[in-house]
């Protein structure tokens, strides 16, 4: 059976963004299996939607917001203990040095509104203007979340500064 144009598009989108979507999901879920489930749900939502994208930045933003919302809903509705699957966590993050690992661990422990903004800014390279558009929040709020998140990180890391 021949593939439709949409199936080919979705496959291309999947290959372009699956790693980013996985990182976003893992940031929230802190567990490989649950992150993989959220990634799968994100791409199923894409397949079932009639969304059309202006460009790759728009599709990436849509996937990040969708994945974030799926993870937040999963965390809200499922009873989860505060545990992390640290073996999976360590294996996934093995390539970064110990200071970067410590920083990422602290980023992941921030409240969701700061964690998401800090992650998108520092790990995905979005500007505060782009994050505001992605999340549908005022740019001033994004800058405020970045500032408060940085202060929380500095305090939790004992005032260490890289460099």
C-alpha positions in Angstrom: 0.0 0.0 0.0 1.6 3.3 -1.0 2.4 5.8 1.7 0.4 9.1 1.8 2.2 12.4 1.8 1.2 12.9 5.5 2.8 9.6 6.5 6.0 10.6 4.8 5.9 14.0 6.4 5.3 12.5 9.9 8.2 10.1 9.4 10.5 13.0 8.5 9.2 15.1 11.4 9.8 12.2 13.8 13.4 11.7 12.7 14.1 15.4 12.9 12.7 15.9 16.4 12.4 12.6 18.3 15.6 13.3 20.3 14.4 16.7 21.4 10.9 15.4 22.3 12.5 12.6 24.3 14.7 15.0 26.3 11.7 17.2 27.1 9.7 14.2 28.2 12.6 12.8 30.2 13.1 16.2 31.9 9.5 15.9 33.2 9.1 12.2 33.8 12.7 11.4 35.1 12.1 7.8 34.0 13.0 6.3 30.6 9.9 4.1 30.1 7.5 6.9 31.0 9.4 9.3 28.8 9.2 6.9 25.9 5.4 6.5 26.5 5.0 10.3 26.4 7.1 10.6 23.2 4.9 7.9 21.6 1.7 9.8 22.7 3.2 13.1 21.3 3.7 11.6 17.9 0.3 9.8 17.9 -1.2 13.2 18.7 0.6 14.6 15.7 -0.7 11.8 13.4 -4.2 12.4 14.6 -4.1 16.1 14.2 -4.7 18.2 11.1 -2.0 20.7 12.1 0.1 22.2 9.3 3.4 23.8 10.1 4.9 27.0 8.7 8.5 25.8 9.1 10.7 23.4 11.1 10.8 25.9 14.1 7.0 25.8 14.2 6.8 22.0 14.2 9.5 21.8 16.9 7.7 24.3 19.1 4.4 22.4 18.6 6.0 19.1 19.5 7.7 20.6 22.6 4.5 22.2 23.9 2.5 19.0 23.1 5.1 16.8 24.9 5.2 19.1 27.9 1.4 19.1 28.2 1.3 15.3 27.9 3.9 14.9 30.6 2.2 17.5 32.9 -1.1 15.7 32.5 0.5 12.4 33.3 2.2 13.7 36.4 -1.1 15.4 37.5 -3.3 12.3 37.0 -1.1 9.5 38.0 0.0 8.8 41.5 3.7 9.0 41.4 6.2 8.8 44.1 9.1 11.2 44.2 11.5 8.6 43.1 13.6 8.8 39.9 14.9 5.9 37.9 18.5 6.9 38.5 20.0 4.1 36.6 18.2 5.2 33.4 18.9 8.8 34.3 22.6 8.2 34.7 22.9 6.1 31.5 21.1 8.7 29.5 23.3 11.5 30.8 26.6 9.7 30.9 28.3 11.9 28.3 28.2 15.1 30.4 30.8 16.0 33.0 30.1 15.9 36.7 29.5 19.7 37.1 27.1 19.8 34.1 25.4 16.7 35.5 25.0 18.4 38.9 23.5 21.6 37.2 21.1 19.5 35.1 20.0 17.6 38.2 19.2 20.9 39.9 17.4 22.2 36.8 15.2 19.1 36.8 14.4 19.6 40.5 13.1 23.2 39.9 9.3 23.9 39.9 7.8 23.2 36.5 7.4 26.8 35.4 11.1 27.6 36.0 12.3 24.2 34.8 10.6 24.4 31.4 11.9 28.0 30.8 15.4 27.2 31.9 15.5 24.0 29.9 14.2 25.7 26.7 16.6 28.6 27.1 19.9 26.9 28.0 19.5 23.3 26.6 17.4 23.9 23.5 18.8 27.4 22.7 15.5 29.3 22.4 15.5 33.1 23.1 13.1 34.5 25.7 10.9 35.9 22.8 10.7 32.4 21.2 9.9 30.8 24.6 7.1 33.3 25.1 5.6 32.4 21.8 6.0 28.7 22.4 4.4 28.8 25.8 1.9 31.5 25.1 3.2 33.6 28.0 4.4 37.3 28.1 8.1 37.7 27.4 8.4 39.7 30.7 7.1 36.6 32.5 9.7 34.4 30.7 12.5 36.8 31.8 11.2 36.8 35.3 11.0 33.0 35.4 14.6 32.8 34.0 15.8 35.2 36.6 14.1 33.4 39.5 15.2 30.0 38.2 18.8 31.2 38.0 18.6 32.5 41.6 17.2 29.2 42.7 19.9 27.3 40.9 22.7 29.5 42.3 21.4 29.0 45.8 21.0 25.2 45.4 24.4 24.9 43.8 26.0 26.8 46.7 26.8 29.9 44.7 29.1 28.0 42.3 29.6 29.7 38.9 30.9 27.9 35.9 34.1 29.5 34.6 
